Amino acid sequence: DTGKEAFIKNLPSALKPFEQMLAKNNGGKDFLVGNKISFVDYNLVDLLSNFEVLSPGCLKTTPLLKAYVERVLARPKLKVYLESEAYKKLPINGNGKQ
């Protein structure tokens, strides 16, 4: 928990470069590297999803990133997995807190 407050305060400015990168790719309607999803997209969406658990609403200041996360998480096979009990029971960190 040490440093959490400062981390959350700095999060909007830390996310801006990703927002800008996404904006350069079809106005934010595609993915980070082109118009096909890649490993990079899944990693970034996983990280951003964890940030949302840590600080709900943190993506409000980056609307392209917020829409990007929603778009990726809505992919049919991923959506089914995210709704499964197996996924819901996974912790996002090793300290026992969510």
N, C-alpha and C positions, 0 to 999 in steps of 0.2 A: 504493500500500500504506500510505501515511501515514494514520493515523487508523482503519485497518481494525479493529484490536482494540477500540478504544473504541466504534466503530459497532456491532460485533457484540454487545458487552456491553450496549449500550443498546437493542438491537433488540426484546427482549421487551416492554419498557415502551412502545416506540414503536408496537408492533402492537396493544396493548390497546384503543385507541379503535376500531380496525377490528373487533376481536372483539366489542366492546360494541355497535357499530352493527349488525353482522350478527345478534347475539342478539335485537335488537329486532324483527327481521323473521322471524316464524314460528319463533322459537327457534333461528335459524341455519340453517333448512332451505331458505330461499329465497335471494334474491340481495340485493345492497346496497340496491337501490331497487325494492322490490316483489317479485312472484313470477315475473317474466320477466327473463331475462338482458339486460344492456345493455352499451353501450360501456364504462361504468365498471367493470363486472365483468371484462371482458377486460383492461383496463389494470391493474387491481389484481392479477389472477392472474399476469399477465406479470411484474410487479414482484416479487410474492411468490415466483415460480418462480426469478427471478434471485437473490433472497435465499437461497433453498435451495442454489443453486450456491455462493454465497459462504460460507455457513455451514450446511452440511448439518444437518438436524434443528432448525433455528431455529423451526419452527412447532409444535414439541412443546408449548410453553407456551400455545399458542392453539388448542385442539382444534377449535373451530368454524371458524376460518380454515383449518386443515389439511384438514378435511373439505370445506370450500367449494372449495379449490384442487383437491382430488382430483375433486370432482363436476364442476367446470367442465372440467378437463382430460380427463375421460372422455366428453365430448360426442362423438358418433360422427365427425363431420367433422373436428373439432379433433384427436381422437385419431389419425386416419389421417395428418393432416399432421405431427403431432409425432413419429410413427414413421417419417416419410420421410427419405431420405438428404439431401434438400435442407435440411430443418430441422436435422438433426444436424450439418451442416457450418457452420452460422451461428455466428459468435462472439457472445457476449453483451455484449462491450464493445470498445472500440477499442484497448486496450493489448496485445492478443495473448495475454492470459491468461484463463483460465476459472476 
